[in-house]
Amino acid sequence: MIDRDALIRYVVAVQGRTYEAFERLRDDHLPWRPAPGEYSLGELAMHIIASRRMNLTALETGRPRYPGHDLPPGTTADRLRALCLRSGKKTVAVLATADLEREIANLAGDPFPAWRRVLGGLIEHEVHHRSQLCSYLTMLGIEPPALFGLRVEDLPR
């Protein structure tokens, strides 16, 4: 098992890179969606925040509960950024004390160790949706943040 402090630093770094994408959001972007039936940009951002909450609830209580991704009326890009930061702080607080070896419930299948919730729920899931968020930004003509300071176009061929 990875050292708890190293795991926390890694999750914080992942969430920090997500916040960089949130920094590019503007209020007029939030209702935009790439196609009918797809999440809007605001719903996608709220889904990332809600998924953090769900995974943290699972770590704390042993049972995941998805709070939904609907935007409350009047939600602004600034509000989403604030929620993103607050859920990041909550992540650190929960990970600092969570029993990462205990079995917790899974929404789709058998229970598994809590550390898998961290790797799959807090990291892999967030990275997937951050990539989707960055794709949405690109479709809107907004330069998404670079990963680790590089863009794929900057790599040698």
trRosetta pair geometry for C-beta under 8 A, 3 or more apart (Angstrom, degrees):
i j d omega theta_ij theta_ji phi_ij phi_ji
1 100 7.0 134 -161 104 138 128
1 101 7.5 -65 -80 -77 157 95
1 115 6.3 -117 -135 -97 108 165
2 6 5.5 -115 169 85 101 114
2 7 4.8 122 104 -64 120 99
2 10 7.8 -23 154 8 154 144
2 115 7.9 151 33 -157 92 129
3 6 4.2 76 70 11 99 111
3 7 6.7 -168 88 -12 48 85
4 7 5.6 -55 -147 35 31 113
4 8 6.4 31 155 -19 65 104
4 95 7.1 164 -169 156 91 91
4 96 7.5 101 159 -128 123 39
4 100 7.3 -175 -101 -8 96 142
5 8 5.7 -50 -147 35 32 112
5 9 6.4 35 153 -19 64 104
6 9 5.7 -52 -148 36 32 113
6 10 6.4 34 152 -21 64 106
7 10 5.7 -56 -150 35 31 112
7 11 6.4 28 155 -16 66 105
7 95 6.7 -148 110 -176 107 131
7 100 8.0 56 90 -101 172 162
7 115 7.9 -85 -130 -140 156 97
7 118 6.6 22 178 152 126 150
8 11 5.9 -54 -145 38 31 108
8 12 6.2 33 155 -19 65 108
8 92 5.9 77 -161 -130 113 76
8 95 5.0 159 -96 110 93 136
8 96 6.8 45 -94 -73 146 70
9 12 5.7 -56 -147 38 29 113
9 13 6.4 31 153 -21 63 106
10 13 5.7 -55 -151 34 31 112
10 14 6.5 32 152 -19 65 103
10 123 7.5 -3 131 -103 106 132
11 14 5.6 -51 -149 35 34 113
11 15 6.2 28 155 -13 66 108
11 91 6.0 -142 140 151 130 131
11 92 7.8 176 90 -80 117 65
11 95 6.5 166 42 -58 155 164
11 118 6.8 -75 -79 -170 133 101
11 122 5.7 -4 -134 137 119 128
11 123 6.4 -100 -107 -75 77 95
12 15 5.8 -58 -145 43 29 107
12 16 6.1 38 152 -27 64 106
12 88 6.9 90 -128 -175 68 105
12 91 7.6 171 -80 95 66 122
12 92 6.4 37 -78 -78 110 109
13 16 5.4 -50 -146 31 31 116
13 17 6.7 31 155 -18 62 100
14 17 6.0 -58 -157 33 30 107
14 18 6.7 31 146 -18 64 104
14 122 7.7 113 84 140 143 82
14 123 5.5 -122 -98 -128 176 78
14 126 6.1 98 148 92 118 132
14 127 6.5 -72 -155 -66 115 94
15 18 5.3 -49 -151 34 40 116
15 19 6.4 47 149 -25 67 99
15 52 7.8 68 -111 -105 121 137
15 84 7.7 168 -177 175 96 87
15 87 8.0 -150 -148 101 135 88
15 88 4.5 153 146 -115 145 108
15 91 6.6 169 -50 39 158 159
15 126 7.0 -39 -88 168 68 159
16 19 5.5 -47 -150 30 35 115
16 20 6.9 45 148 -25 62 96
16 88 7.6 96 -63 -142 58 149
17 20 5.5 -39 -156 21 39 118
17 21 7.5 39 147 -14 60 95
17 130 6.8 63 113 -177 94 158
17 145 6.8 -166 -163 100 72 138
17 147 6.7 44 -156 -122 138 72
18 21 5.8 -53 -164 32 41 109
18 22 6.6 41 142 -19 69 104
18 48 6.4 179 -170 177 136 146
18 84 6.9 -152 117 -161 105 123
18 126 5.9 -61 -71 172 144 112
18 130 4.7 -107 -106 -97 84 125
18 133 7.8 76 -149 46 79 151
19 22 5.1 -51 -148 37 42 116
19 23 6.5 55 150 -33 68 95
19 81 7.2 82 -152 -147 86 80
19 84 5.5 151 -103 136 82 130
19 85 6.8 68 -116 -75 131 73
19 88 7.1 -22 -56 -47 124 151
20 23 5.6 -41 -154 18 33 119
20 24 7.7 31 150 -18 56 98
20 145 3.8 33 135 -55 124 167
21 24 6.1 -56 -167 27 40 110
21 25 7.8 54 140 -35 63 93
21 130 5.7 164 6 -157 154 87
21 133 4.9 90 153 114 143 126
21 134 5.5 -91 -116 -71 128 81
21 137 6.8 -142 -156 -25 91 146
21 144 6.1 -1 -114 -152 92 94
21 145 5.8 -110 -67 14 63 110
22 25 5.6 -36 -164 4 48 119
22 45 6.4 109 -111 -139 92 118
22 77 7.8 160 179 -173 75 84
22 80 6.2 -150 -154 122 111 101
22 81 5.0 147 144 -101 119 74
22 84 4.9 -94 -72 -16 173 170
22 133 7.9 -20 -66 168 60 152
23 81 6.8 78 -87 -114 52 126
23 145 7.7 70 48 -55 112 123
24 137 5.6 42 110 -131 140 140
24 142 5.4 133 170 159 125 133
24 143 7.7 -144 -123 74 143 56
24 144 6.9 -123 17 -117 166 49
24 145 7.3 -154 -28 -36 126 86
25 29 5.4 -137 -152 69 67 136
25 30 7.0 64 -175 -71 113 78
25 41 6.9 168 -125 148 105 121
25 42 8.0 113 -160 -89 133 65
25 45 6.5 24 -85 -78 158 153
25 77 4.1 -175 118 -140 99 114
25 80 6.3 -35 91 75 158 137
25 81 7.2 -170 54 -54 117 96
26 29 4.9 99 56 -5 71 106
26 30 8.0 -122 95 -25 44 80
26 77 5.4 -77 -135 -31 15 161
27 30 6.1 -37 -164 -3 39 116
27 76 5.3 -37 -97 -145 104 78
27 77 5.2 -114 -62 -9 54 101
28 31 7.9 -54 -171 29 42 93
28 32 7.9 51 140 -31 62 109
29 32 5.5 -58 -166 17 52 122
29 41 5.0 -61 147 86 89 159
29 42 7.7 144 107 -49 71 81
29 77 7.0 59 47 -82 105 126
29 137 7.9 11 -156 -106 145 71
29 140 6.2 20 -125 -134 106 169
29 142 7.7 -13 -103 -19 142 152
30 40 6.5 49 157 139 54 120
30 41 5.6 -126 -128 80 28 98
30 42 3.3 46 -166 -58 90 118
30 45 7.6 -69 -123 26 84 132
30 71 6.8 88 173 -103 124 167
30 75 7.0 176 -160 97 157 98
30 76 7.9 -129 -39 -146 150 28
30 77 6.5 -144 -55 -67 110 81
30 80 7.7 174 -105 -27 116 144
31 40 5.3 -53 -157 -156 32 143
31 41 7.5 1 45 36 14 92
31 42 6.5 -1 -64 5 38 124
32 40 6.2 123 69 -158 32 85
32 41 5.0 26 65 -8 88 117
32 136 7.2 139 105 -177 110 109
32 140 6.4 76 124 -86 167 122
33 36 7.3 94 104 -92 129 24
33 38 4.8 159 -179 79 107 94
33 39 6.6 -173 -123 103 105 30
33 40 4.4 -74 -64 -96 97 59
33 41 7.1 -146 -79 -21 51 65
33 43 7.9 12 -90 30 109 120
34 38 5.2 -28 53 77 84 162
34 136 6.3 -118 -48 -112 108 82
34 139 5.9 28 -105 107 103 176
35 38 4.8 83 57 -9 75 123
39 43 4.2 -141 -163 93 90 114
39 44 4.3 117 123 -61 134 82
39 47 6.4 -51 -133 -16 154 140
39 69 7.2 -37 -130 128 120 145
40 43 4.5 95 48 7 77 103
40 44 6.9 -140 90 -6 40 86
40 71 7.9 -59 72 -13 127 130
41 44 5.8 -54 -150 35 29 113
41 45 6.5 30 152 -17 63 105
41 133 7.3 94 -149 -138 78 76
41 136 5.2 163 -101 151 94 146
41 137 7.9 101 -131 -66 126 64
41 140 7.8 8 -74 -39 147 143
42 45 5.7 -54 -148 36 33 110
42 46 6.2 29 154 -15 66 107
42 71 4.8 -1 143 -65 124 145
42 75 6.5 125 -165 96 129 126
42 80 7.0 -134 -140 -71 76 145
43 46 5.6 -55 -145 41 32 110
43 47 6.1 41 151 -28 65 103
43 69 5.0 77 -169 137 78 112
43 70 7.2 -14 -116 -106 95 32
43 71 6.4 -98 -77 -29 62 98
44 47 5.4 -48 -147 29 31 117
44 48 6.9 36 152 -21 61 97
44 69 7.8 36 -79 -179 17 138
44 129 6.4 -179 -174 -171 92 105
44 132 6.2 -136 -155 112 137 115
44 133 5.6 172 130 -87 128 85
44 136 6.7 163 42 -18 161 157
45 48 5.9 -49 -157 28 34 112
45 49 6.8 28 148 -12 64 105
45 80 4.8 23 138 -167 138 140
45 84 7.5 -64 -175 -65 98 117
45 133 6.7 90 -77 -116 72 128
46 49 5.6 -56 -151 41 38 111
46 50 5.9 37 151 -20 71 109
46 69 4.5 132 103 -162 103 72
46 70 7.1 -93 121 68 157 14
46 71 5.6 -151 -43 -79 150 72
46 75 7.6 2 -74 172 123 167
46 80 6.9 -90 -68 -119 70 106
46 83 7.8 13 -116 99 66 154
47 50 5.6 -53 -137 41 30 110
47 51 6.0 34 159 -23 65 106
47 69 4.0 1 -75 -114 74 140
47 129 6.3 -142 101 -146 111 152
48 51 5.9 -54 -147 34 25 111
48 52 6.8 31 151 -20 59 101
48 84 7.3 16 103 -110 117 98
48 126 6.1 81 -149 -131 96 79
48 129 5.1 -171 -83 108 95 137
48 130 7.0 83 -114 -66 140 70
48 133 7.2 -17 -41 -47 141 138
49 52 5.8 -52 -158 30 33 113
49 53 6.7 31 148 -17 64 104
49 80 7.2 -137 -33 -154 141 75
49 83 4.9 18 -136 134 152 116
49 84 6.0 -98 -86 -84 104 60
49 87 5.2 175 -147 -18 78 157
50 53 5.5 -52 -152 36 37 114
50 54 6.3 40 150 -22 68 103
50 66 6.4 57 152 -167 111 74
50 67 5.0 -139 -145 61 100 91
50 68 6.2 -124 -137 75 152 28
50 69 5.1 -121 14 -82 149 71
51 54 5.4 -47 -144 34 36 114
51 55 6.3 31 158 -14 66 105
51 66 7.5 -6 -97 -125 56 93
51 121 6.9 -161 168 -175 96 84
51 125 5.7 -137 166 130 145 133
51 126 6.9 -177 95 -76 129 76
51 129 7.4 145 19 6 153 154
52 55 6.1 -62 -150 41 28 105
52 56 6.1 24 155 -16 66 111
52 87 4.3 91 99 166 145 129
52 88 7.7 -56 -157 -67 158 47
52 90 7.6 112 143 75 114 113
52 91 6.2 -69 -167 -69 114 113
52 122 6.7 68 -122 -123 70 80
52 126 7.2 49 -71 -84 90 121
53 56 5.8 -60 -145 40 28 109
53 57 6.2 31 156 -21 65 106
53 67 5.5 -18 98 6 140 129
53 87 6.3 -81 -56 -125 78 119
53 90 7.8 21 -100 97 67 150
54 57 5.8 -55 -150 35 28 112
54 58 6.5 30 151 -20 62 105
54 64 5.1 41 173 -166 93 95
54 65 6.1 -148 -128 74 78 39
54 66 4.7 2 -96 -94 138 57
54 67 6.7 -149 -64 -1 85 78
54 121 7.4 -124 96 -169 94 128
55 58 5.5 -49 -149 34 35 115
55 59 6.5 36 151 -19 65 102
55 64 6.9 -5 -91 -117 39 106
55 117 5.5 161 -156 167 94 101
55 118 7.6 127 168 -91 125 40
55 121 3.7 158 -108 137 129 132
55 122 5.1 -174 124 -61 157 81
55 125 7.7 174 -55 47 139 142
56 59 5.5 -50 -148 35 36 111
56 60 6.2 29 154 -14 67 108
56 87 7.7 -155 -13 -162 145 86
56 90 5.9 27 -145 132 167 110
56 91 6.3 -113 -84 -97 121 60
56 94 4.8 -180 -149 -18 98 171
56 122 7.9 83 -57 -87 73 115
57 60 5.8 -59 -144 42 31 107
57 61 5.7 -17 173 21 70 114
57 63 7.2 -49 136 86 96 62
57 64 6.3 107 85 -134 101 41
57 65 5.3 -66 116 37 154 91
58 61 6.9 -71 -121 57 19 78
58 62 6.8 -2 -169 -177 55 9
58 63 6.3 -119 -115 95 64 16
58 64 3.9 -6 -74 -75 116 74
58 65 7.8 173 -59 5 75 60
58 104 5.2 100 170 160 92 142
58 105 6.9 -124 -140 60 100 79
58 114 7.6 169 128 -129 91 85
58 117 5.4 -153 106 -148 129 151
58 121 7.1 72 49 38 143 179
59 94 5.4 96 93 162 134 123
59 95 7.5 -31 170 -81 163 56
59 98 4.5 -32 172 -125 113 144
59 100 7.9 -13 -141 -97 107 64
59 104 7.0 -64 -94 -75 36 164
59 114 5.5 94 -123 -160 77 118
59 117 6.0 -171 -69 97 86 141
59 118 7.4 63 -87 -64 130 86
60 94 6.0 -81 -61 -135 97 115
60 98 7.1 -86 -76 -101 51 100
62 102 7.1 -69 -100 126 104 123
62 103 7.7 46 -145 103 106 57
62 104 4.6 -149 -145 -125 57 82
62 105 6.1 83 150 -3 72 89
63 104 7.2 -147 -56 -170 30 90
63 105 4.8 25 -112 31 61 135
64 104 7.6 93 -36 149 83 114
64 105 6.3 -134 9 89 80 97
64 106 7.6 35 5 -134 127 24
64 107 5.5 -65 72 -53 137 97
64 117 7.9 -170 -71 -134 113 126
64 121 7.9 -148 -106 -119 132 151
66 107 7.7 35 -29 -97 113 146
71 75 4.3 -117 -175 30 103 145
72 75 5.2 113 62 -54 72 105
75 79 5.2 -126 -156 77 69 139
75 80 6.5 72 168 -51 110 90
76 79 4.6 105 52 1 74 100
76 80 7.2 -136 98 -2 45 84
77 80 5.6 -51 -150 35 36 112
77 81 6.5 39 150 -20 66 103
78 81 5.6 -53 -150 35 33 113
78 82 6.4 34 151 -20 65 104
79 82 5.6 -53 -149 35 33 112
79 83 6.4 32 152 -17 65 105
80 83 5.7 -52 -146 38 33 111
80 84 6.3 40 151 -24 64 104
81 84 5.5 -51 -148 33 32 116
81 85 6.5 30 154 -16 64 103
82 85 5.9 -54 -150 37 32 109
82 86 6.2 29 153 -17 66 109
83 86 5.6 -55 -141 40 32 110
83 87 6.1 29 160 -17 67 106
84 87 6.2 -56 -145 38 25 106
84 88 6.5 29 152 -22 60 108
85 88 5.6 -57 -153 33 32 116
85 89 6.6 31 153 -18 66 102
86 89 5.8 -52 -151 34 35 110
86 90 6.4 35 151 -18 65 105
87 90 5.4 -50 -146 38 37 115
87 91 6.5 51 150 -31 64 98
88 91 5.5 -45 -153 23 33 118
88 92 7.1 32 152 -16 62 98
89 92 5.9 -51 -157 32 36 110
89 93 6.6 34 148 -17 66 106
90 93 5.6 -56 -150 38 36 113
90 94 6.2 32 155 -17 70 107
91 94 6.0 -60 -148 39 27 106
91 95 6.1 20 160 -14 66 112
91 122 6.7 127 -140 -145 124 132
92 95 6.0 -59 -140 42 27 107
92 96 6.2 37 158 -33 62 106
93 96 5.9 -52 -152 22 26 116
93 97 7.5 -14 163 11 57 106
94 97 6.9 -89 -162 49 30 85
94 98 5.5 36 158 -46 74 115
95 98 5.7 -44 -122 17 31 117
95 100 8.0 34 -149 -72 71 115
95 118 7.0 89 -111 -115 110 128
98 114 6.0 -150 157 149 119 149
99 102 4.4 51 111 -9 116 114
99 114 6.4 111 97 18 60 151
100 113 6.9 48 154 162 62 99
100 114 4.7 -130 -143 86 41 107
100 115 4.2 63 171 -65 106 87
100 118 6.8 -21 -133 -11 112 136
101 113 5.7 -40 -152 -148 37 115
101 114 6.9 -16 21 32 13 98
101 115 7.0 14 -78 -18 43 109
102 113 7.1 129 73 -142 23 65
102 114 5.5 34 61 -19 73 117
103 111 4.4 64 172 139 106 127
103 112 6.7 177 -141 100 75 6
103 113 6.3 -55 -92 -86 53 45
103 114 7.7 -153 -109 -35 8 74
104 111 6.0 179 84 -156 25 98
104 112 7.0 -32 55 65 71 55
104 113 7.6 54 13 -179 83 16
104 114 5.1 78 -11 -86 123 77
104 117 6.0 -14 64 -39 139 141
105 111 5.5 -54 -99 -100 34 93
106 109 4.8 -35 105 68 137 75
106 110 6.2 36 31 82 134 30
106 111 5.7 -176 -8 -102 92 33
106 112 5.8 56 -59 6 124 97
112 116 4.6 -44 131 55 125 147
112 117 7.4 155 85 -44 100 79
113 116 5.3 103 70 -3 75 100
113 117 8.0 -134 110 -3 48 84
114 117 5.3 -45 -161 26 50 117
114 118 6.9 52 144 -20 71 97
115 118 5.4 -47 -157 30 43 116
115 119 6.5 36 150 -13 70 104
116 119 5.7 -54 -143 42 37 107
116 120 5.6 13 165 2 72 115
117 120 6.5 -61 -127 54 22 93
117 121 4.7 -13 -174 17 63 130
117 122 7.0 60 136 -12 67 95
118 121 6.9 -29 -77 53 11 90
118 122 5.0 -28 -152 32 48 125
118 123 6.7 41 149 -11 61 104
119 122 7.5 24 -21 51 9 85
119 123 5.4 -40 -153 39 36 125
119 124 6.4 36 149 -16 63 107
120 123 7.2 12 -28 53 7 83
120 124 5.0 -33 -138 38 41 125
120 125 6.5 56 153 -27 58 98
121 124 7.6 23 -17 49 14 86
121 125 5.3 -8 -149 10 33 135
122 125 7.2 40 -19 44 7 102
122 126 6.3 -5 172 -13 39 124
123 126 6.1 -69 -146 37 16 106
123 127 6.3 12 162 -17 60 110
124 127 5.9 -56 -146 35 28 110
124 128 6.5 33 154 -23 63 105
125 128 5.7 -53 -153 31 31 115
125 129 6.6 14 157 -5 65 107
126 129 6.1 -64 -148 45 32 100
126 130 5.9 36 154 -24 69 107
127 130 5.6 -50 -140 35 31 114
127 131 6.5 36 156 -21 62 103
128 131 6.0 -61 -162 32 26 111
128 132 6.7 24 146 -16 63 107
129 132 5.1 -46 -147 36 44 117
129 133 6.2 51 150 -23 68 100
130 133 5.4 -49 -148 35 34 116
130 134 6.4 35 151 -18 65 103
131 134 5.7 -52 -148 37 32 111
131 135 6.5 36 150 -21 63 102
132 135 5.6 -51 -151 33 33 114
132 136 6.6 37 149 -21 64 101
133 136 5.6 -50 -153 32 33 114
133 137 6.6 34 149 -19 64 102
133 144 7.8 131 111 -125 74 123
134 137 5.5 -48 -148 34 36 114
134 138 6.4 41 151 -21 65 102
134 144 3.6 69 -151 -143 94 157
134 145 7.3 -96 -109 39 117 68
135 138 5.6 -51 -150 34 34 114
135 139 6.5 36 151 -21 65 102
135 144 7.8 -5 -43 -48 27 151
136 139 5.7 -54 -153 33 33 113
136 140 6.6 24 151 -12 64 107
137 140 5.7 -64 -154 41 34 108
137 142 4.2 -81 -177 78 89 109
137 143 7.6 -35 139 81 116 14
137 144 4.7 125 77 -77 133 89
138 141 7.7 54 -178 -67 33 16
138 142 7.0 -98 -74 63 26 62
138 143 7.8 45 -99 -117 69 28
138 144 5.8 -46 -52 -19 89 111
146 149 5.6 35 108 -160 127 12
146 150 5.7 165 176 65 121 16
146 151 4.9 -88 -117 -59 102 75
146 154 7.9 16 -137 8 133 139
147 150 6.7 -39 74 64 67 70
147 151 7.8 110 26 -99 74 43
150 154 4.9 -136 -159 73 83 129
150 155 6.6 76 167 -63 130 80
151 154 4.8 99 55 -4 73 104
152 155 5.9 -37 -164 5 44 116
